[in-house]
Amino acid sequence: MSGIERIQINSSWSPANDWRLKMSRDLTPTADAVYRQAFSAIAMNLEEGTDIIECTKQEARARYDWTEGIDVILHFVQSGKATLQEKFLDFSPSTLTFEEEKTDGSPGVWYYCTAQYYMVAYARRYKEYEDLDFQDWMLVDFPRLKRADAAALIPWGEMRRNARDGRRASFRWVRFDDVPASCIIGRRDFRAITLPPVDHPLVPRQQSLF
């Protein structure tokens, strides 16, 4: 069993006609390296290897992504597994961001995601330079974050609406520094030390993960 399993739904959307999907596929090796180091830092080492689980929207496995908001299944050396959703962004200040409402008005990820962990990562140099480095990121315990929200411990900012490419989805957000420490598994701030590169052919230069 590989330490990282990714759910990949095959459909008419492809990296060739959707820039968001292309960015997501390009950045997954960087994200995988983050997960391995972040969980290792809290003595939860992942098994070796990464698998891509390809499926159609109609297959049962697609429900992980399509209905539960799960992008990744993690398998730990100490046994057991966990689920995770990830969000890669190329703009905005360092904020933990969640989809509040979809373009069609239906509830967003904040309401239907059942993942145990959630990561937001910023690759601000991706579109201009094809740089696969994350300048900053945050990985949180999602159920614990939900409990903190229920206790009114999170100072959410004013709702944002994304109008890029004709979309009208809205998002809730909170600055990294305002996320309760008890919810944070790991983070990298914008100015940080640099670590050795990820062993991946698409990585054009040194990767800085923490």
Number of C-alpha atoms within 10 A of each C-alpha: 13 16 20 23 19 19 20 19 21 12 9 8 12 14 14 8 10 11 13 14 14 14 19 16 13 18 22 15 19 22 21 19 15 25 21 19 17 20 16 13 12 10 12 16 20 21 17 13 11 15 14 13 13 14 15 13 15 10 10 9 16 21 16 19 20 16 12 16 21 24 20 25 20 22 21 21 15 11 10 8 13 13 19 22 22 19 16 19 18 17 10 8 11 21 21 23 21 18 20 20 19 17 15 9 11 11 15 19 19 17 15 12 19 20 22 16 23 27 24 22 27 23 20 20 15 17 12 8 9 16 19 26 24 27 21 23 26 23 24 23 18 22 15 16 21 16 13 16 14 10 9 10 14 18 13 16 12 10 12 15 17 14 11 8 6 8 12 16 20 19 20 19 19 18 15 20 11 13 20 16 12 11 18 19 18 20 19 19 16 14 10 12 10 11 11 10 16 21 11 9 7 14 18 14 12 14 20 20 26 20
